[in-house]
């Protein structure tokens, strides 16, 4: 009897131990599965977070502007480049597009993207940021089932390209005019000479004088074009030497004395005799000629043009002053641009291509100096430039 009981108890104990061992194994297995699942979830979340961080870093580092909208046309993401382009402060996410930026044409473009699914190379002007031009590409964002989720727009700032295109068109128009005028005069004089009797030498001399003057005008135009091309390409070589600044300024004044006399302008040289500069004499002569000619052309009739200079720490500062009507403040930063002319009507009447001040800027910078201007509108204009003494 006892052996049976003992065997039964032993069997029950073995079964119970096996049962608890199995349960323990199942719990460990379940715990391991939970830990594995949690770890996989954490890794997935980390991977998603890393991907999002990389995408955000990519968008933040892009030169192009990127705008992401949802189906309700609310702003979900705008990278720093776009906010800088549009001069907007803060992200202001979640706002409707029309509240985020006052740009009706952009709202219309978003509607077009939603209808056509993709729009490329659309040029829009944004007036609120100072007349800036943008080339915009847009696409509809869809999920795996093809349902629309929003719109993404990529902005390229093409303001500079538009400005250059405008400058090019203006330059072509200006040069065409400057070329056409002397060529027309030369052709007219030649035709008149062909029909002038041989016994009228005075008429022929007068016509030849006109041809000579307008041929010089063509030469000056071509020289300016070649000069600015050489300076901007870096092919111009400076022959620097020590020279007397007062004498260099006086040469410029003497060359334009006849032009000044026509407008009854007094030319004054106030450059101290002891000042010496280290510069290319021919290029410096171009600087003086262009600045003095501008001062005579745009200054006041019966006025004064004054050249002065003063020493700085390691350079000389030279100024050319006129008492003309001055230049509006908003145009002062642009007068040194190629082909730009502040007073187009007056420049066309007086002649010129708008290259003179651009040549001045490049020559001065090639010497290691700087050029600037100060203008009191209605009173005067003074151009300053610096030259090294060593």
Beta strands, then each sheet from edge to edge (+ up, - down):
strand 1: 65-70
strand 2: 75-78
strand 3: 118-126
strand 4: 132-142
strand 5: 148-157
strand 6: 240-244
strand 7: 266-270
strand 8: 276-280
strand 9: 304-311
strand 10: 315-322
strand 11: 371-376
strand 12: 380-388
sheet 1: 2+ 1- 5+ 4- 3+
sheet 2: 6+ 8-
sheet 3: 7+ 9+ 10- 12+ 11-
end
